[in-house]
Amino acid sequence: MLSFAAGCENSKGEQPSDEPTVTFDVKTGEIINNNFAGNGAQWGGYDFIQVYTGSPTLSDTDWNKLKERVEFMRPGVVRIMVSEGWNYNNGYSKSNNILIPVLDFCMENNISVAFGEWGHKGGTSLDMDWLNRSLTFLDWLVNTKKYTCIKYFIMTNEPNGGWSTVAGNYPLWKSIIQESYKMLQEKDLISKVQIMGPDIAYWNLQSAQQYQIWMTNTLSGFPIEITEYDIHAYPGQADLRNGSFTETLNLYKSLTSNNRDISVTELGCKYPDEPSLSNENKRRINEIPYTSSDSNTFVYDAFYAIDMADALIQIMNAGYASGLVWEMDDAMYCAYNSYGAPVALNRWGFWNIVGDEMGITGDENIRPWFYTISLLCRYFPKGSKIYRVESPDKRLQAVACEKDGKFTVAIINHTYSQFKGLNVKFDKQIDATNMKVYQFEASISGSDFTGEVNQKGLPEPLKVESSANLQQGYNLPDMKALSFTLITTIN
């Protein structure tokens, strides 16, 4: 079992302090989002597992374990990115190993897919032959194989960055999108798959302001072609707690004033401005076997469950259609050495599903942040209404949803204070029969947390209330420091 005593911000040894009663008022008359698309994660890949396991696909045991966990999670949307070499060069048989089983699962479980290409071919000019191969593969998946779960198409990952195949060249990216749109029309795909973009990345308010020109250019340059907007966000802990993250979300949301949806299709927390955490991550990267330099080893820590839930709740409160975390599984992606061979995992996942095959004890276990994120996927389902929740204490983030008369309220406490006498009230009478109460409390450091789980490590309710009057108010258990509470009547 991999376990670390890691640096949370409270490494100074502060003692939690008690705070007075806080009442959360759910305003059902103030709808933030009338048709939420659902939360989810980056999935797919696994292109290098044969290096580690000797097989191009997962074992039955690993497939069953993986699917059971994702079934519990119930993501509304997943993002799947492909490339020519791994999926459709010289025939489509390579896709039978991983991509096809994942798409089958999405079809069976009503999961929408944001599908796309990691990058374009041709350097600084567009390779039309490659583009045709790419769109022909999409045509095969949607029109021939009938994967109607593929709802969105993303052409080129993070084109604003110098690290991308577009290398920040907006005119090149614009030509790729324009030609893609023409081919989607020719292949009878445009009514079935929406182009999503610009898929740009930022990591703080300054970078968000720097790259906002990509969003404004996308809106003005593609009034017809791009009908769904998306960004990638990697905030720091301070950004989450001082309001900067919400400010950046609001900035991009304000730019999409034509009533089209915007989603965060990659979400992760990075800690470049928290030196103790940044240095600890670098130390662990050198210590944990098979770990690439582009890894966040705090996925092993309980506090990451609080940070990521905090970010996802802020995304929902900002009116975004969806929030997809990076990423489902360490085993999905690898880094290369100087000889072009994959040597280390991109560790950002809920687990490493091939950990046993790699001889890393405990690496297949569910990590703490799955607890909070899986519940924010499962109990904020596709098609729900997102309501504003009013709280007198801005240190606590809260969000609510309702679907088919069932509801969920989630609350995050990212402080080192303990709140007593929490109360949740709705402004109307709502059925609270068999209301489940979940609570997660992170340890100050390390992977330990307090929260009910079953034998397989999946979250379980702390208790189930046979009935409650939410209009009068429901008193929650004390909310400890670094904790998450969720109440729901959704099954």
RARAGI-V426191 format. One record per backbone hydrogen bond with DSSP energy under -0.5 kcal/mol. NH is the residue of the N-H (numbers start at 1). CO is the residue of the C=O. If there is no record, write none. Layout:
nh:NH co:CO
nh:NH co:CO
This chain:
nh:3 co:1
nh:6 co:4
nh:8 co:6
nh:11 co:8
nh:13 co:10
nh:17 co:416
nh:19 co:418
nh:24 co:423
nh:25 co:23
nh:25 co:390
nh:26 co:24
nh:26 co:425
nh:27 co:25
nh:27 co:388
nh:28 co:26
nh:30 co:27
nh:31 co:29
nh:32 co:30
nh:32 co:386
nh:33 co:386
nh:36 co:384
nh:37 co:321
nh:38 co:321
nh:39 co:380
nh:40 co:323
nh:41 co:77
nh:42 co:325
nh:43 co:79
nh:46 co:44
nh:46 co:332
nh:47 co:332
nh:49 co:46
nh:51 co:48
nh:52 co:48
nh:52 co:49
nh:53 co:49
nh:54 co:50
nh:63 co:59
nh:64 co:60
nh:65 co:61
nh:66 co:62
nh:67 co:63
nh:68 co:64
nh:69 co:65
nh:70 co:66
nh:71 co:67
nh:72 co:68
nh:73 co:69
nh:74 co:70
nh:76 co:39
nh:77 co:39
nh:78 co:112
nh:79 co:41
nh:80 co:78
nh:80 co:114
nh:81 co:43
nh:82 co:116
nh:87 co:83
nh:88 co:84
nh:89 co:84
nh:91 co:88
nh:95 co:87
nh:95 co:92
nh:96 co:93
nh:97 co:94
nh:100 co:95
nh:102 co:98
nh:103 co:99
nh:104 co:100
nh:105 co:101
nh:106 co:102
nh:107 co:103
nh:108 co:104
nh:109 co:105
nh:110 co:107
nh:111 co:106
nh:112 co:76
nh:112 co:110
nh:113 co:149
nh:114 co:78
nh:115 co:113
nh:115 co:152
nh:116 co:80
nh:117 co:154
nh:118 co:82
nh:125 co:122
nh:127 co:121
nh:128 co:126
nh:131 co:127
nh:132 co:128
nh:133 co:129
nh:134 co:130
nh:135 co:131
nh:136 co:132
nh:137 co:133
nh:138 co:134
nh:139 co:135
nh:140 co:136
nh:141 co:137
nh:142 co:138
nh:143 co:139
nh:144 co:139
nh:145 co:140
nh:147 co:141
nh:148 co:146
nh:150 co:147
nh:151 co:113
nh:151 co:149
nh:152 co:113
nh:153 co:194
nh:154 co:115
nh:155 co:153
nh:155 co:196
nh:156 co:117
nh:156 co:154
nh:157 co:118
nh:158 co:199
nh:159 co:156
nh:159 co:198
nh:161 co:158
nh:164 co:161
nh:168 co:159
nh:168 co:161
nh:169 co:166
nh:170 co:168
nh:173 co:169
nh:174 co:170
nh:175 co:171
nh:176 co:172
nh:177 co:173
nh:178 co:174
nh:179 co:175
nh:180 co:176
nh:181 co:177
nh:182 co:178
nh:183 co:179
nh:184 co:180
nh:185 co:181
nh:186 co:182
nh:187 co:183
nh:188 co:185
nh:189 co:184
nh:190 co:184
nh:192 co:189
nh:193 co:189
nh:194 co:151
nh:195 co:225
nh:196 co:153
nh:197 co:228
nh:199 co:230
nh:200 co:230
nh:202 co:232
nh:208 co:204
nh:209 co:205
nh:210 co:206
nh:211 co:207
nh:212 co:208
nh:212 co:209
nh:214 co:211
nh:215 co:211
nh:216 co:212
nh:217 co:213
nh:218 co:214
nh:219 co:215
nh:220 co:216
nh:221 co:217
nh:222 co:218
nh:226 co:222
nh:227 co:195
nh:227 co:225
nh:228 co:195
nh:229 co:261
nh:230 co:197
nh:231 co:263
nh:232 co:200
nh:233 co:266
nh:234 co:202
nh:240 co:236
nh:241 co:237
nh:242 co:238
nh:243 co:239
nh:245 co:239
nh:247 co:243
nh:248 co:244
nh:249 co:245
nh:250 co:246
nh:251 co:247
nh:252 co:248
nh:253 co:249
nh:254 co:250
nh:255 co:251
nh:256 co:252
nh:256 co:253
nh:257 co:255
nh:259 co:256
nh:263 co:229
nh:264 co:322
nh:265 co:231
nh:265 co:263
nh:266 co:231
nh:267 co:324
nh:268 co:233
nh:270 co:235
nh:274 co:271
nh:275 co:273
nh:277 co:274
nh:278 co:274
nh:279 co:275
nh:280 co:276
nh:281 co:277
nh:282 co:278
nh:283 co:279
nh:284 co:280
nh:285 co:281
nh:286 co:282
nh:287 co:283
nh:287 co:284
nh:288 co:284
nh:291 co:288
nh:292 co:290
nh:292 co:345
nh:295 co:293
nh:296 co:347
nh:297 co:295
nh:299 co:296
nh:300 co:297
nh:301 co:298
nh:302 co:446
nh:304 co:301
nh:305 co:301
nh:305 co:302
nh:306 co:302
nh:306 co:303
nh:307 co:303
nh:308 co:304
nh:309 co:305
nh:310 co:306
nh:311 co:307
nh:312 co:308
nh:313 co:309
nh:314 co:310
nh:315 co:311
nh:316 co:312
nh:317 co:313
nh:318 co:314
nh:319 co:316
nh:320 co:315
nh:321 co:262
nh:324 co:264
nh:325 co:40
nh:325 co:323
nh:326 co:267
nh:327 co:325
nh:328 co:42
nh:330 co:351
nh:332 co:329
nh:333 co:330
nh:335 co:344
nh:337 co:341
nh:340 co:337
nh:343 co:335
nh:344 co:335
nh:345 co:290
nh:346 co:330
nh:346 co:333
nh:347 co:345
nh:348 co:346
nh:350 co:328
nh:352 co:363
nh:353 co:351
nh:355 co:352
nh:358 co:354
nh:359 co:356
nh:360 co:355
nh:361 co:359
nh:363 co:360
nh:365 co:362
nh:367 co:350
nh:369 co:299
nh:370 co:367
nh:371 co:368
nh:372 co:368
nh:373 co:369
nh:374 co:370
nh:375 co:371
nh:376 co:372
nh:377 co:373
nh:378 co:374
nh:379 co:375
nh:380 co:377
nh:383 co:36
nh:384 co:381
nh:385 co:402
nh:386 co:33
nh:387 co:385
nh:387 co:400
nh:388 co:27
nh:388 co:30
nh:390 co:25
nh:392 co:23
nh:394 co:392
nh:396 co:393
nh:397 co:395
nh:397 co:412
nh:399 co:410
nh:400 co:387
nh:401 co:408
nh:402 co:385
nh:403 co:406
nh:406 co:403
nh:408 co:401
nh:409 co:487
nh:410 co:399
nh:411 co:485
nh:412 co:397
nh:413 co:483
nh:414 co:395
nh:414 co:412
nh:418 co:17
nh:419 co:417
nh:419 co:479
nh:420 co:19
nh:423 co:22
nh:424 co:474
nh:425 co:24
nh:426 co:470
nh:427 co:26
nh:434 co:466
nh:435 co:432
nh:435 co:465
nh:436 co:488
nh:437 co:463
nh:438 co:436
nh:438 co:486
nh:440 co:484
nh:441 co:450
nh:442 co:482
nh:443 co:448
nh:450 co:441
nh:451 co:449
nh:454 co:458
nh:457 co:454
nh:460 co:452
nh:462 co:437
nh:463 co:437
nh:465 co:435
nh:466 co:464
nh:470 co:430
nh:470 co:468
nh:473 co:469
nh:474 co:424
nh:476 co:422
nh:476 co:474
nh:479 co:419
nh:480 co:478
nh:482 co:415
nh:483 co:413
nh:484 co:440
nh:485 co:411
nh:486 co:438
nh:487 co:409
nh:488 co:436
nh:489 co:407
nh:490 co:407
